[in-house]
Amino acid sequence: MERFFKSYKEEWMGDQAYYTRDAAMHAHMKWYDSVRLYSTQGYQTLMECENDLNKVSGMT
């Protein structure tokens, strides 16, 4: 959990400010799924990894 918050603060939040919790959560989830790279996934985003898995399984 500590690693998550470290990444959250250093990689995503930066100096951005949001007026509502919902706006911040929406922006964070968009970043987390489509921008952040994961070393355990071959330095792909979660969306790229999921698309690759769908191609392999024939679920495109």
C-alpha positions in Angstrom: 0.0 0.0 0.0 2.9 2.4 0.7 4.2 1.9 -2.8 0.8 2.9 -4.2 0.8 6.2 -2.3 4.4 6.9 -3.2 3.5 6.4 -6.9 0.3 8.4 -6.5 2.0 11.4 -5.0 5.2 11.4 -7.2 3.9 10.3 -10.6 0.3 11.5 -10.7 -0.6 14.3 -8.4 2.2 16.7 -9.0 0.9 20.2 -8.6 -2.6 19.5 -9.9 -5.7 20.6 -7.9 -9.2 19.3 -8.2 -12.5 20.9 -6.9 -14.2 17.6 -6.1 -13.2 14.2 -5.0 -15.0 12.6 -7.9 -13.1 14.8 -10.4 -9.8 13.7 -8.8 -10.7 10.1 -8.8 -11.9 10.1 -12.4 -8.6 11.8 -13.5 -6.6 9.3 -11.5 -8.3 6.2 -12.9 -7.9 7.5 -16.4 -4.1 8.0 -15.8 -3.7 4.7 -13.9 -5.3 2.7 -16.7 -4.1 4.4 -19.8 -0.8 6.2 -19.1 1.1 4.6 -16.2 3.6 1.9 -17.3 4.0 -1.3 -15.3 7.3 -3.1 -15.2 5.5 -6.4 -14.4 3.5 -6.0 -17.6 6.5 -5.5 -19.8 6.4 -1.7 -19.4 2.9 -1.5 -21.0 -0.2 0.3 -19.7 -3.0 -1.8 -18.2 -5.1 -1.0 -21.3 -2.3 -2.2 -23.6 -1.8 -5.4 -21.6 -5.6 -6.1 -21.6 -5.8 -5.5 -25.4 -2.9 -8.0 -25.9 -4.6 -10.6 -23.8 -7.9 -10.1 -25.7 -6.1 -10.6 -29.0 -4.5 -13.9 -27.8 -7.8 -15.2 -26.4 -9.8 -14.1 -29.5 -11.9 -11.6 -27.6 -11.2 -8.6 -29.8 
